[in-house]
């Protein structure tokens, strides 16, 4: 009773302050009640946010159908809880009809050419969609990729698809810097790092072929420690990825790095990939303060020696340790012109800085002709819900996945409580 | 399994008087352990011992921290693989061995951890660490 009254009050308040029509053709009766508090988020002028679903659990990546239904990959091994399907049955903007299916942990999800693709930490599946973009057979997906290495660290297999029938899968390095003993003080880096043979890169497979494994795919790019956010840029026809940079420069090498340097190095990098590219892990890291590729201390570096003559340079270097988990190129028409073809990046938020963490926001990078055309900026902030965050356990929400809706709205997932935010623009 | 829990509770009661204080007495084992913690443990296990969700385990009232001292000492000496669950949760980062620390440093840091972050368990001595190190 009480909640109903409060809800009614909030709804009225919302209607009074602002309400805007959702871009559904020919149905003006469908109004979305805006949340005057923008679901706790701080946004640029003209943007509005609403929490359209909550308490989904570990909501990782997200895909939206042309009908506005939403598929969310849930990081849970519980039976029947792998994927949440969100539907708005009464058109009020809140996803009131939520069902789940599948049994496997994992992060990746995407929709392409009539199929829903989703990944566990070892495999990639696809489900046929009907003309309403609904999954036909929830219990019998087609297994298209299998046998990918999972040693718990950097285990998520994020996915992206191009327009030529290929799927790209991240296989993260099960190590911080390929030391003889992972993260051990004084342990040397292994020469000819063997992890790179089956991980630390992006693998390309066919999107429509069953039971592919390493031998059927191509190592598309190597020397990437771990990628969670990746997206195909349809303007330039390139795969872009966000790398999670290495940890432990100060912890393991206090003789070369101050605590401050350990906090600020290395950069979290965005790379534009061509087939065969090598980003240099584990031999180098990217110093975003000097804009240089540096020799890793496990391989003889000392914070001053440069390295990686053959390694590619990033196209954007963000501050260290912010953990970019989502990347999306915006192709919609709803947002102002400056956002067109630009990149949104969801930063999960750091844990391995000391004396204050960083991230926990969605950033934006303007693009022109498939390359960054200006400085990055914070687009949506306030997910953590607390100022001056010291430890990630304090964060109420952490942004993870990004998707674009059919009306050009931006969707953001949170994997602490499982909130789905919808961000829209109106003048 | 239950035996050690009782032992942990009993030893917790026994040392409750000197373990409650947040700021360890200057020069005490816990005070020295705090320094070791800040240098070698804090980044992963965090300033408040809460760890990082799904990545680095918390040190707050977990069976590893409050349980058998020998197991805990071995974790510090040898590290822990990410594939080992802790209180039914998986954490994705490997813990490296810290056998480069001296017996006294390990005793100090474990004493600090076992008497902070809401934990109330008995101190660890350098002799106990030495005995565990000899086992390898």
Interface residues (C-beta under 8 A of the other chain):
Chain A: X58 X75 X151 X152 X153 X154 X155 X181 X182 X183 X184 X185 X186 X187 X247 X248 X251 X254 X351 X352 X354 X390 X391 X392 X393 X394 X416
Chain B: X39 X40 X42 X43 X44 X46 X47 X48 X50 X51 X52 X53 X54 X55 X56 X58 X79 X82 X83 X90 X92 X93 X94 X95 X96 X97 X98 X100
